Amino acid sequence: MLLISVFPALAALFLIAGDVSSLFDQRAQAVRLAGAAHIAAGVSDLVHELQRERGLSAGYTGSGGAKFAEELPRQRAATDASLAALETELADYEASAVSEEAAEHVLDLQNGVRALSTMRGRIDDMALTVPELAGAYTGLVNDGLRSIETLLEVGSDEAQSREADAYLAVIHAKEDAGLERAMGATGFGAGAFPAPIYRKFVSLIALQDDEFRRFGLAATAEQIAELERVLASPASQTVQQFRDGAHRSALEGEPLNVDAARWWTAITKKIDDLKTIDSSIGEHMVAVADAQKRSADLQLLLNALAILLVGGVLATLVFLIGRSIVVPLRQIGDATDSIARGQLDDALPLPAGRNELVDLGQSVDALRSQLKAAEEAKAEQTRLICDSIGTGLDALAKGDLTHRVEADLIGPFAGLKQNFNQAVDGLHDLMGSIVRTAVEIRASSSEISQASEDLARRTESNAASLEQTAATLCDVEGRLQSTASAAGETVRQADEAMARVGDGRAIAADAVQAMSRVSESAEGIDTVIEGLDKIAFQTRVLAMNAAVEAGRAGEAGRGFAVVADLVSSLAMRAEEEAKNARSQLTVTQTEVGLAVESVERVDGALDTIHDGVNKVNELLGRMAEDNQAQSSSLSEISSAVNTMDKSTQQNAAMVEETSAAARNLDTEIDALVGHTERFKTSVSSERDTASRPAGGRLSGPDGWAPPMAGTVREPVAA
């Protein structure tokens, strides 16, 4: 029932889950659209401030710093504040709303605005021309416009796409108006329009008209009416008058005597009005996206509630249906457990009504009744078995082998009765055979016991003789092994002496070689000393030359003459020390020669010693080999005697054990005969005969009777 209930539940949950998945997609789309709308609005505000800063910077540079000097710092602060607001928006929406392409454009815009400080300083220093600064600002503005375009690509329906087109059209028109403001500020501030500036000025007016037409195709009627109101405003009329004046000046050469600040004020008012339109559209886009997000959240909440409701209803149904089936099944299961444990007296509590479970319960109760009747019959048969078989077993335990089971048993128990009676008959016959056999074994065991004791005494005597012989051989073998070991140790000591003599000869050879190397080194030292003599002689000659030159120098060379005398003295001392070293070296060479002769004599003596020790070693080796051979032969003899001794000892122990076993066997046979007396059989006469040994002799107190004369043969000596 649980599985039957689960399949519809899973089907319902699957349908709801499909709807939930679609709602999640819609909500994700709404979140992306809301984030894109918010960020696009922030980028639009930053672009607007950059456009204003671009126009003021162009006017300031074009007038040589005479105009817009007070407005420019305030505008820069407004631009930085707009950048901070955009970064706040990005912190909230960037992860879910900004695509990779849009993020790159926004990042370029942020980095460019952060780097404006350098360009602002150059503008303040008049180090940039109007086209240069306008190009830099325009690049930042274009990054912002591309960011807005990529951000608004997330829209999916036609209405959102048209509103995004209208939004982009008014933003681009506002950008063209901002560039027109910068070009106009340059021309009106200078009192004339250069040809390049005028061409740019005219193209920007044409671009604005195109963007307004694009706006009219995509915007709503209310938004178009708002644009027409802006274009018909006094500020727009003033801008048109300045345009006409610029045309006349450029085309007809009419003097251009206008107030540039008035141009700036009028076109800035027009741009601000356009900004109002784009802000209104942006706010509407944000409101629509937020509404879609809230709607998706509400739908998700409703679907979650529906899932919980369906799950609760299904769980309730499963519980109720399961209870109507599981409770009776549990009752029947408890009843079958009671039957399995042997509890057959209590009737089964059956559920009310007529159904399959009630029929099953009645069947189980009928089975309980049948099992109860069978148990009662089994108990009666068991009682009869215990009375008959139990009595027979009790008689058997008392040794009565004449009792038989006579009760009338039925079924498989009749075979049990027959088996019991047959077992008692077989046991009756077996006990009779055991009694007769025990009498015969007791007579034979007495003879074996006497023979075993005689054999044990002779074996013990032989074992004592062999043990004494083995001990004597072991003592001789030990002395011979000691002699062989001493000879081997003498040979080893001789080998070590020969090795030491060889080492001494090697050391003597090394000493001779070392003395030869010392002699060769002495010859090299003599060459060095000869070189030192030459150096000392040349040094003394050089000192004499220096003294001569110092004498020629007169008073100025007096100090140098003193140094020359000192050098000459050192050279003479070097010659004397070289002579002393040569004398000492000659003595050393003589002593080295004497040492070499002494070492060679020592080497000859060691050679003689080595030959003598080698001959002694050979004699000792032959002696050690002879002793070892004798020791080996004696060891084999001793091993053989020890083996014979162990065998004899084992034989003696075995004979002793055999004798003891024979005595124990006689005792056990008497005990066996005594045990058989406990059984009641029909062969009582044989039991009386078994109580006496063969020949009518009575057994002793321990059950052993001495053998008759001539019944035991003399054992053969081992």
Protein Blocks (a to p, Z undefined) as FASTA:
>chain_A
ZZmmmmmmmmmmmmmmmmmmmmmmmmmmmmmmmmmmmmmmmmmmmmmmmmmmmmmmmmmm
mnnopgoklmmmmmmmmmmmmmmmmmmmmmmmmmmmmcfklmmmmmmmmmmmmmmmmmmm
mmmnopacfklmmmmmmmmmmmmmmmmmmmmmmpmbfmlmmmmmmmmmmmmmmmmmmmmm
mmmmmmmmnopacfklmmmmmmmmmmmmmmmmmmmmmmcfklmmmmmmmmmpmklmmmmm
mmmmmmmmmmnopacdddfklmmmmmmmmmmmmmmmmmmmmmmmmmmmmmmmmmmmmmmm
mmmmmmmmmmmmmmmmmmmmmmmmmmmmmmmmmmmmmmmnopakbccdddedjdfklmmm
mmmmmmmmmmmmmmmmmmmmmmmmmmmmmmmmmmmmnopakbccfbdcehjllmmmmmmm
mmmmmmmmmmmmmmmmmmmmmmmmmmmmmmmmmmmmmmmmmmmmmmmmmmmmmmmmmmmm
mmmmmmmmmmmmmmmmmmmmmmmmmmmmmmmmmmmmmmmmmmmmmmmmmmmmmmmmmmmm
mmmmmmmmmmmnommlmmmmmmmmmmmmmmmmmmmmmmmmmmmmmmmmmmmmmmmmmmmm
mmmmmmmmmmmmmmmmmmmmmmmmmmmmmmmmmmmmmmmmmmmmmmmmmmmmmmmmmmmm
mmmmmmmmmmmmmmmmmpccfklmlmmmmmpcehhiacdfkopacddehkaccdddZZ
